[in-house]
Amino acid sequence: MAANPPDDVEPEPPLWEQIAAQNRQLPGGERLQKVLASTGWGSRRVCEDLIAEGRVTVNGEVAVLGRRVDAEHDLIEVDGAPVGVRPGLVYYLLNKPAGVVTTAKDTHGRTTVVDLVPGEPRVFPVGRLDADTEGLLLLTNDGDITHRITHPSHGVEKEYLVHVKGRVTPGELRRLREGVELDDGLTAPADASQPSPGIIRLTIHEGRNRQVRRMCDAIGHPVLRLVRTRVGPITDRSLRPGDWRELSTGERRSLTEAVAEQARRYDADS
């Protein structure tokens, strides 16, 4: 026969009361799965699964189901990559024309990339394209994702089409793939191919100043024209030079996932 508990020990409350008590101790605000679902991470059920798997953190702490968050102030991350949930965040994709400078303001009066997108809310370019380079550039007021995309350890891939002087030999393409010695050190391995004579498709994840031009100079093929065609998973062949559009929720999610994947690879290699 089972022994009866001592008279001075209170019986354990029902499970539903325990859960309710835990929820009362959680911070106020909106439920985390609802906030994640609003950013395009899937249905609330999918977002609940992400939380249950321990893949979501709030301010550096692993979140639990039932967690409520303040979207204005809390830092929410999935797989280590920040998710932009604050009200008023915008994400623009611009096809930068040649001659436009990548800065918020130019002291010489030249057209800037910020001049080509809406003035409010104020946004900043994610990384840089030099004035002569064309192609895709992200602009946002989300400082967290900007830091992750541009940080050397988390930098996402950037793909370029490069028109160079002369025909590139297989050995020169191999040098691009294995790393080229520049004045600031050896470049990281890159993907390089030549879809047609004098045209290189080059994919890098570093962000050194004028890196693609200097890599091509180093193998003896100066750049005649340089166009960025992809930033991480984001591409758009239909976007005309000087035009911009907002990223879709799906694109924002895929960009966050790409940043997280690059961070995992960096940690694995460290």
Solvent accessible surface area in square Angstrom, and as a share of the most:
residue,aa,sasa,rsa
1,M,241,1.08
2,A,92,0.72
3,A,98,0.76
4,N,137,0.70
5,P,97,0.61
6,P,84,0.53
7,D,153,0.79
8,D,125,0.65
9,V,84,0.48
10,E,151,0.68
11,P,121,0.76
12,E,142,0.64
13,P,65,0.41
14,P,69,0.43
15,L,125,0.62
16,W,174,0.61
17,E,66,0.30
18,Q,53,0.23
19,I,84,0.43
20,A,33,0.26
21,A,34,0.26
22,Q,113,0.50
23,N,58,0.30
24,R,182,0.66
25,Q,153,0.68
26,L,44,0.22
27,P,63,0.40
28,G,58,0.56
29,G,46,0.44
30,E,82,0.37
31,R,88,0.32
32,L,0,0.00
33,Q,18,0.08
34,K,84,0.36
35,V,8,0.05
36,L,0,0.00
37,A,26,0.20
38,S,85,0.55
39,T,11,0.06
40,G,23,0.22
41,W,4,0.02
42,G,31,0.30
43,S,64,0.41
44,R,130,0.47
45,R,168,0.61
46,V,64,0.37
47,C,0,0.00
48,E,53,0.24
49,D,61,0.32
50,L,11,0.05
51,I,3,0.02
52,A,72,0.55
53,E,110,0.49
54,G,34,0.33
55,R,94,0.34
56,V,0,0.00
57,T,29,0.17
58,V,1,0.01
59,N,81,0.41
60,G,59,0.56
61,E,117,0.53
62,V,95,0.54
63,A,4,0.03
64,V,86,0.49
65,L,94,0.47
66,G,10,0.09
67,R,31,0.11
68,R,84,0.31
69,V,2,0.01
70,D,60,0.31
71,A,20,0.15
72,E,86,0.39
73,H,147,0.66
74,D,23,0.12
75,L,66,0.33
76,I,1,0.00
77,E,18,0.08
78,V,1,0.01
79,D,41,0.21
80,G,37,0.36
81,A,0,0.00
82,P,4,0.02
83,V,10,0.06
84,G,14,0.14
85,V,20,0.12
86,R,74,0.27
87,P,93,0.59
88,G,56,0.54
89,L,29,0.14
90,V,22,0.13
91,Y,18,0.07
92,Y,8,0.03
93,L,0,0.00
94,L,0,0.00
95,N,21,0.11
96,K,0,0.00
97,P,33,0.21
98,A,58,0.45
99,G,48,0.46
100,V,12,0.07
101,V,13,0.08
102,T,2,0.01
103,T,39,0.23
104,A,33,0.26
105,K,173,0.73
106,D,24,0.12
107,T,131,0.76
108,H,147,0.66
109,G,70,0.67
110,R,118,0.43
111,T,65,0.38
112,T,4,0.02
113,V,0,0.00
114,V,26,0.15
115,D,94,0.48
116,L,47,0.24
117,V,12,0.07
118,P,43,0.27
119,G,55,0.53
120,E,144,0.65
121,P,49,0.31
122,R,157,0.57
123,V,1,0.01
124,F,91,0.38
125,P,25,0.15
126,V,10,0.06
127,G,28,0.26
128,R,166,0.61
129,L,7,0.03
130,D,32,0.17
131,A,33,0.25
132,D,90,0.47
133,T,3,0.01
134,E,28,0.13
135,G,1,0.01
136,L,7,0.04
137,L,0,0.00
138,L,8,0.04
139,L,0,0.00
140,T,6,0.03
141,N,43,0.22
142,D,3,0.02
143,G,47,0.45
144,D,50,0.26
145,I,9,0.04
146,T,33,0.19
147,H,101,0.45
148,R,47,0.17
149,I,7,0.04
150,T,66,0.38
151,H,68,0.30
152,P,109,0.69
153,S,9,0.06
154,H,34,0.15
155,G,2,0.02
156,V,3,0.02
157,E,59,0.27
158,K,21,0.09
159,E,31,0.14
160,Y,15,0.06
161,L,60,0.30
162,V,0,0.00
163,H,78,0.35
164,V,3,0.02
165,K,131,0.55
166,G,46,0.44
167,R,170,0.62
168,V,3,0.02
169,T,66,0.38
170,P,100,0.63
171,G,28,0.27
172,E,38,0.17
173,L,15,0.07
174,R,126,0.46
175,R,110,0.40
176,L,0,0.00
177,R,100,0.37
178,E,113,0.51
179,G,14,0.13
180,V,1,0.01
181,E,116,0.52
182,L,20,0.10
183,D,135,0.70
184,D,79,0.41
185,G,26,0.25
186,L,103,0.51
187,T,2,0.01
188,A,26,0.21
189,P,99,0.62
190,A,10,0.07
191,D,91,0.47
192,A,8,0.06
193,S,46,0.30
194,Q,44,0.20
195,P,73,0.46
196,S,50,0.32
197,P,86,0.54
198,G,6,0.06
199,I,46,0.23
200,I,0,0.00
201,R,89,0.33
202,L,0,0.00
203,T,12,0.07
204,I,11,0.06
205,H,56,0.25
206,E,37,0.16
207,G,73,0.70
208,R,57,0.21
209,N,113,0.58
210,R,111,0.40
211,Q,6,0.03
212,V,7,0.04
213,R,28,0.10
214,R,56,0.20
215,M,0,0.00
216,C,0,0.00
217,D,80,0.41
218,A,38,0.29
219,I,8,0.04
220,G,54,0.52
221,H,16,0.07
222,P,63,0.39
223,V,24,0.14
224,L,105,0.52
225,R,134,0.49
226,L,7,0.03
227,V,35,0.20
228,R,14,0.05
229,T,35,0.20
230,R,53,0.19
231,V,4,0.03
232,G,5,0.05
233,P,58,0.37
234,I,1,0.01
235,T,71,0.41
236,D,27,0.14
237,R,237,0.86
238,S,98,0.63
239,L,21,0.10
240,R,169,0.62
241,P,93,0.59
242,G,25,0.24
243,D,49,0.25
244,W,91,0.32
245,R,67,0.24
246,E,99,0.45
247,L,15,0.07
248,S,58,0.38
249,T,69,0.40
250,G,43,0.42
251,E,35,0.16
252,R,56,0.21
253,R,74,0.27
254,S,34,0.22
255,L,5,0.03
256,T,10,0.06
257,E,71,0.32
258,A,27,0.21
259,V,0,0.00
260,A,2,0.02
261,E,63,0.28
262,Q,24,0.11
263,A,12,0.10
264,R,113,0.41
265,R,127,0.46
266,Y,108,0.41
267,D,98,0.51
268,A,85,0.66
269,D,126,0.65
270,S,109,0.70
